[in-house]
Amino acid sequence: MDFIEKNRKICLFSKVYSLRKYLIGIDLGGTNLKAGIVDRNGKILHQFSIKTDANAESQVISRQICELVAEIIKKGRIGQADIVGIGLGSPGLIDKKGETILFSPNLPKWHDVPIKKVIGEKFDLPCILENDANAAAWGEKWVGAGKNANSLVMLTLGTGIGGGIIIDNKLWRGMNNVAAEIGHMTIQADGPRCNCGNYGCIEVYASATGMVRRFKELLESGKASSLKKNDEITAKRISEAAVQGDKTALSIIEETGRYLGIAMVNIIHILNPEVIVLAGGMIGSGELLMNPIKQIIEKRALKASYKDTKILFSQLGTDAGIIGAAGCLLKELEISA
Ligand SMILES: [Zn+2]
């Protein structure tokens, strides 16, 4: 395609899609597969979720995604002609071009899945594929805690720690589309082994999984708590217990805050971002988690680096993935328009 022809197509494309009102955001997780209709202001109008059959073959999950999109279009009572396109946020490694999921630890049978092509062709709509942590970060920057921020770093505290970095209003993806692995920042040189093979990564300590493990170790050592060894212990429940005055839960939340503070000192020194956003079930503990984070930053970081950086909790919560995937699509189309 020559240059003029290419530009003509782009103009035609932008004219058609600029009139359309709705975006579809998909958040593909190891537990839930969620889809939503999002308007151009980042508001979810309808959403729908099903359980992910994480051990299914890639074709089965691809089909589920397509069925979910068809379902949400039907439930939302919108015509396909009103849809700008589809944004998909996925865990795992995505190829440089942003077309294929190379590998996803939560979806073991997914290898080299050309999901962008599958969905785009099925619905004949523009489609983008983005890493889920990047999508969530973009959502918070678009309409959430970091609205209007020029630079933002997001940490999602879950099974691991997902990271997203936005610099000068753009996601920083790195040379091979694998940047922002903040969870694998070493904070303890001789710490426990991480799933990545390294030692002492921040996610060993401060992910939801890491925090639950440390809490269970305290219970095993005989510390008293309102939560018992045989209870189903989650980061959210530890946070709730801490808020209600449980001393053992509180000590774990504070320790988690100190670990996160150390990681953030590193982030602040390297990037000097406008905003750092924290997400995940444990943010329910509010100031109990935030205070030790801020204390560590004030104690350890260079004042010139941290003085204007805001540390905030996620505003979009579990909707960040859907909204962010839709927002990434919009951003992509605006760039290409
Ligand atoms: Zn690691």
Boltz pocket constraint, residues with backbone or C-beta under 6 A from the ligand:
constraints:
  - pocket:
      binder: B
      contacts: [[A, 183], [A, 184], [A, 185], [A, 194], [A, 195], [A, 196], [A, 197], [A, 198], [A, 199], [A, 201], [A, 203]]
      max_distance: 6.0
